[in-house]
Amino acid sequence: MSNAKESGSRAEQKLETRRRIMDAAGRAFRRGGLGGTGVDGLAKEAGVTSGAFYVHFPSKSAAFRASVVEGVADVVKGIKHFQAAHGAAWWREFVHFYLGERRKCDLSESCGLQSLASDVARADDLVRAAFTAEIHEVVKAMIAGPATPDGPSTLEEAHLALATLVGAVTLARAVDDPAAARKMAAAAEQGLVSPNRRAPATKRGRRPPAG
């Protein structure tokens, strides 16, 4: 019994250490990018030794890949939360949150989509493949929720909406003019939730009526 308890305790401790490393790596990569810190810096931020880091990840690139997967998966969780909480109004609420409160959060806590994407583009094939797979999950989640008159209803529309959200936040956070940032976010929000933004229906996908 004692051995079983000790084994369970060690397993829990290992999971906790990995969680600390993942949290620290996510913050560091969002804040400074892939090249902004090394393994020693990641370990220090997590409060562990570099040796402990390597127990869980064979390289910084592996930790970055895990952070990318988790960061984009959080977007899927967020979408599903808004869908469950707001029903047919989920899209408007999600867009308002993403372009409002989420846009203004600290870089270390920002959405992985815009904070990690530029580094993903320069990363290895494994990282890019993992990012691509998670992006597919994001757009699928967008069109799998409750029917909404102004949200994306096809994969094409979901890709356009996602690109608009990420692009608007990226630009708004980059400029040093708060008024310009607000205008960018407001314009993107208006474009994403306007019932008249859609082109005429085609055979490729359903389009719920406006109103």
ABEGO torsion letter per residue (X at the ends): XAAAAAAAAAAAAAAAAAAAAAAAAAAAAAAAEAAABBAAAAAAAAGBBAAAAAAABABAAAAAAAAAAAAAAAAAAAAAAAAAAAEAAAAAAAAAAAABAAAABBAAABBAAAAAAAAAAABBAAAAAAAAAAAAAAAAAAAABBBBAABBABAAAAAAAAAAAAAAAAAAAABABAAAAAAAAAAAAAAAABAAABBBBBAABBBBBBX
